[in-house]
Amino acid sequence: MQILIVIILVIAVLLVIFTLQNSIEVSIQLFFWEIANAPLVLVLLSCLALGYLVALIYFYPRFWKLKREYNQMIKFNAELNELHSMNHPGKKRDNAARVVENPEGDEMAGEDDTSFFND
């Protein structure tokens, strides 16, 4: 949590420095409108915010579609695990509790028993 506060403070300081260095006034023309004497920093930050909003609106439906598909796959996986446990009552299928017997991999032929990995 403290790292997040430090990162926010650093970003705030960089924003203040950016604001002070870009305090000139510019005029903006868009079709028939003209905005005179607008601070450059406000123009840049508003363009940044507008770009963020456009990207958010564009990707929001895709995000919810992927989330819905993920939830469907979780339900489907639970159903498959339940069917598997009904067909094989002696075997318990729990991927999270699976124990790996040899995490280093297969032993190579000709290795002696004094190897570092056999300890």
C-alpha positions as CSV (number, residue, x, y, z in Angstrom):
1,M,0.0,0.0,0.0
2,Q,2.9,2.4,0.8
3,I,4.4,1.7,-2.6
4,L,1.1,2.8,-4.3
5,I,1.2,6.1,-2.3
6,V,4.8,6.7,-3.4
7,I,3.9,6.1,-7.0
8,I,0.9,8.4,-6.8
9,L,3.0,11.1,-5.3
10,V,5.7,10.8,-8.0
11,I,3.1,11.0,-10.7
12,A,1.6,14.1,-9.0
13,V,5.0,15.8,-8.8
14,L,5.6,15.0,-12.5
15,L,2.2,16.4,-13.4
16,V,3.0,19.7,-11.5
17,I,6.4,19.9,-13.3
18,F,4.7,19.2,-16.7
19,T,2.1,21.9,-15.9
20,L,4.7,24.5,-15.0
21,Q,6.8,23.8,-18.1
22,N,3.8,24.0,-20.5
23,S,1.9,27.0,-19.3
24,I,1.9,28.9,-22.6
25,E,-1.4,29.7,-24.2
26,V,-2.5,28.4,-27.6
27,S,-5.5,28.9,-29.8
28,I,-7.4,25.8,-31.1
29,Q,-9.4,25.7,-34.2
30,L,-11.9,22.9,-34.9
31,F,-14.1,23.2,-37.9
32,F,-15.9,26.5,-37.3
33,W,-15.1,26.9,-33.7
34,E,-12.0,28.7,-32.3
35,I,-10.9,28.6,-28.7
36,A,-8.4,31.4,-28.1
37,N,-5.8,31.6,-25.3
38,A,-6.3,28.0,-24.0
39,P,-3.5,26.8,-21.7
40,L,-1.4,24.1,-23.5
41,V,-1.4,21.8,-20.5
42,L,-5.2,21.8,-20.4
43,V,-5.4,21.0,-24.1
44,L,-2.9,18.2,-23.7
45,L,-4.5,16.7,-20.6
46,S,-8.0,16.9,-22.1
47,C,-6.8,15.2,-25.3
48,L,-5.3,12.4,-23.1
49,A,-8.5,12.0,-21.1
50,L,-10.6,12.0,-24.3
51,G,-8.3,9.3,-25.8
52,Y,-8.7,7.2,-22.6
53,L,-12.5,7.5,-22.7
54,V,-12.6,6.5,-26.4
55,A,-10.5,3.5,-25.7
56,L,-12.6,2.6,-22.6
57,I,-15.8,2.8,-24.6
58,Y,-14.3,0.7,-27.5
59,F,-13.0,-2.1,-25.2
60,Y,-15.7,-2.2,-22.6
61,P,-18.0,-4.6,-24.6
62,R,-15.1,-6.9,-25.4
63,F,-14.1,-7.0,-21.7
64,W,-17.6,-8.0,-20.6
65,K,-17.7,-10.6,-23.4
66,L,-14.4,-12.2,-22.3
67,K,-15.6,-12.1,-18.7
68,R,-18.8,-13.9,-19.5
69,E,-17.0,-16.5,-21.5
70,Y,-14.5,-17.0,-18.7
71,N,-17.4,-17.6,-16.2
72,Q,-19.0,-20.0,-18.6
73,M,-15.7,-22.0,-18.8
74,I,-15.4,-22.1,-15.0
75,K,-18.9,-23.5,-14.8
76,F,-18.2,-26.0,-17.5
77,N,-15.0,-27.1,-15.8
78,A,-16.9,-27.6,-12.5
79,E,-19.5,-29.7,-14.3
80,L,-16.8,-31.8,-16.0
81,N,-15.0,-32.3,-12.6
82,E,-18.3,-33.4,-11.1
83,L,-19.0,-35.9,-13.9
84,H,-15.5,-37.2,-13.6
85,S,-15.8,-37.7,-9.9
86,M,-19.1,-39.5,-10.4
87,N,-17.6,-41.9,-13.0
88,H,-14.4,-42.5,-11.0
89,P,-15.5,-42.4,-7.3
90,G,-12.1,-43.7,-6.0
91,K,-10.1,-41.0,-7.7
92,K,-10.3,-37.4,-6.5
93,R,-9.6,-34.9,-9.1
94,D,-8.3,-31.7,-7.6
95,N,-5.9,-29.7,-9.8
96,A,-5.0,-27.3,-7.0
97,A,-4.0,-30.0,-4.5
98,R,-2.0,-32.2,-7.0
99,V,1.4,-33.1,-5.7
100,V,4.3,-33.3,-8.1
101,E,6.5,-36.3,-7.2
102,N,9.7,-35.1,-8.9
103,P,9.6,-31.3,-9.5
104,E,13.2,-31.4,-11.0
105,G,12.1,-33.6,-13.8
106,D,13.2,-37.1,-14.8
107,E,16.5,-38.5,-13.6
108,M,19.1,-39.0,-16.2
109,A,20.7,-42.4,-16.7
110,G,24.1,-42.8,-15.1
111,E,23.7,-40.1,-12.3
112,D,25.1,-41.0,-9.0
113,D,23.2,-40.7,-5.7
114,T,25.4,-37.8,-4.4
115,S,23.9,-35.3,-6.8
116,F,22.7,-31.9,-5.5
117,F,19.1,-32.5,-6.7
118,N,18.8,-35.9,-5.0
119,D,19.1,-34.4,-1.5
